[in-house]
Amino acid sequence: MASMIDVAKLAGVSHQTVSRAINRPETVRPEIRARITSAIEQLGYRRNLAARALVTNQTRNLGLVDSGSSIPGHASMLIAIESAAREHDYATTVAVVAHPARDVIDAAFSHLMDRGVQGIIVLANTVDLAEESLRVSADVPVVMVAGAVSSSERLRVVGVRQENGAQLATRHLIDQGCTRITHLAGPDRWLDARLRVDGWRKELAAAGLPARILGQGDWTARSGYRIGLEAPADDLPDAVFASNDQMALGFMLAMHERGIRIPQDVAVVGFDDQPGSDFFYPPLTTVRQPFAQVGHAAIAALLHALDGAPPESQSISPELVVRESSVRAAR
């Protein structure tokens, strides 16, 4: 494998100049950089990050503590964080915590620390994962991606304003003239599900409307379908706010099979704006989570921590995307 010295010889420069061209290209004249780039391409040179870590004492590796959930919204967040890390030339090591018991969380943090991560991001989707991660004392900066956790002396928090997103969805249904707006809730142990219930209740209370849970699903389309089939025909709501798009999809299929029209009989709004939600039938009104923005914010918070900046929380607003599934003018 070609070395930096090989590149330097071919380009006719010192190996220190090659190092500067790779790590601080703005300090090397353009014509010299061009020769070095050409030599790198000819030799197929690749940086030895392990050797670099020994010299700089920086592994450029970040840890991710994740529940391993495969639901679309959570998976999108994980992808966004990993992508943002690579943009800053950091690798990521993931520790999956399927059962967030105390000893499992401790083992996950130890696993990451043993691999020399410079910081850790916790995707705290459940109450258990958030609470146990708050308890762990890590020797590196920690950022938590969560909707309802406060920052502390050692913890930075980045999240989407889930409650605000639920309020946007509910207000939209109220503006469409709906007065019996029920909620298809997500699992109670999930922080996002709790916050979406809170936002829905708050907006209905402000409008003087009653709040009724239609059912509680598990984020899957199957659970939304089941709840849609079980809803009493003589007591159907005129609108449903589903806690995610997959449950909305299942519910809409159940309504179709029962001969209940959407949005004419029941308006439907989801949450996440997962890829393909605009191809549901009818296209789904939903709350778009800014996954890429949150991913960049989480990495930025961790890099600021590595630079010694004080902890602070960042809460990012979601966006309502209106499509045909909720527009009552289609009646």
Helices and strands as residue ranges (DSSP letters): H 4-11, H 15-23, G 25-27, H 30-43, H 49-56, E 61-66, H 72-87, E 91-96, H 102-114, E 119-123, H 127-135, E 142-145, E 155-160, H 162-175, E 181-185, H 191-206, E 212-216, H 221-230, G 233-235, E 239-242, H 245-257, E 267-269, G 277-279, E 286-288, H 291-306, E 313-316, E 319-321, G 324-326, G 328-330
